[in-house]
C-alpha cells in the first residue's frame, strides 16, 4: 500500500467513527508528531555539540586517570 492509498483508507475509517473516537485518534496523531519533533530537535542538538569546538582544549589535556587507577572494574 502506498502512502496516498493508506491515507485515503484511514480517512474513510475516520469518517465512520463517533466524534469522541476521532478526538482520540487526533490526540494520538499529535503525540506521534511530537515524538518526531523531539527526535529532530535532539538530533540537531547532538550535531551542534559534536561539531562544536568548545571542548577541543580537552583533546590536548593529559589523562588524569587510567584504568589502573580503578578499584573495581565492571564488565
C-alpha positions in Angstrom: 0.0 0.0 0.0 1.4 3.4 -0.9 1.1 6.5 1.2 -1.9 8.0 -0.6 -3.9 4.8 -0.6 -3.2 4.4 3.1 -4.2 8.0 3.9 -7.5 7.6 1.9 -8.2 4.3 3.7 -7.6 5.9 7.1 -9.8 8.9 6.3 -12.6 6.6 5.2 -12.3 4.7 8.6 -12.2 8.0 10.5 -15.5 9.1 8.8 -17.2 6.1 10.4 -16.0 6.8 13.9 -18.0 8.7 16.5 -16.7 12.2 17.4 -15.2 11.0 20.7 -13.1 8.4 19.0 -12.0 10.9 16.3 -10.7 13.1 19.1 -8.7 10.1 20.5 -7.2 9.5 17.1 -6.3 13.2 16.7 -4.6 13.2 20.2 -2.6 10.1 19.2 -1.5 11.7 15.9 -0.4 14.8 17.9 1.5 12.6 20.2 3.3 10.8 17.3 4.2 14.1 15.7 5.6 15.5 19.0 7.8 12.4 19.3 9.1 13.0 15.8 9.7 16.7 16.6 11.5 15.8 19.8 13.7 13.4 17.9 14.6 16.0 15.3 15.4 18.6 18.0 17.6 16.0 19.9 19.5 15.0 16.7 20.0 18.7 15.9 21.4 19.4 19.4 23.7 16.3 19.2 25.0 17.5 15.8 25.7 21.0 17.2 27.5 19.6 20.1 29.6 17.2 18.1 30.5 19.9 15.6 31.3 22.4 18.3 34.9 23.4 19.1 34.0 24.3 22.7 35.8 21.3 24.3 38.6 20.9 21.8 41.0 22.0 24.5 40.4 18.8 26.3 41.9 16.8 23.5 45.3 18.2 24.4 44.8 17.5 28.1 46.8 14.7 29.6 44.7 12.0 31.1 44.5 12.3 34.9 43.4 8.7 35.5 44.0 5.4 33.8 42.3 2.0 34.0 45.0 1.1 36.6 43.5 3.6 39.0 40.2 1.8 39.3 39.4 -0.1 42.4 36.8 -2.2 40.7 36.3 -3.0 37.0 32.8 -3.6 35.6 32.3 -5.8 32.6 
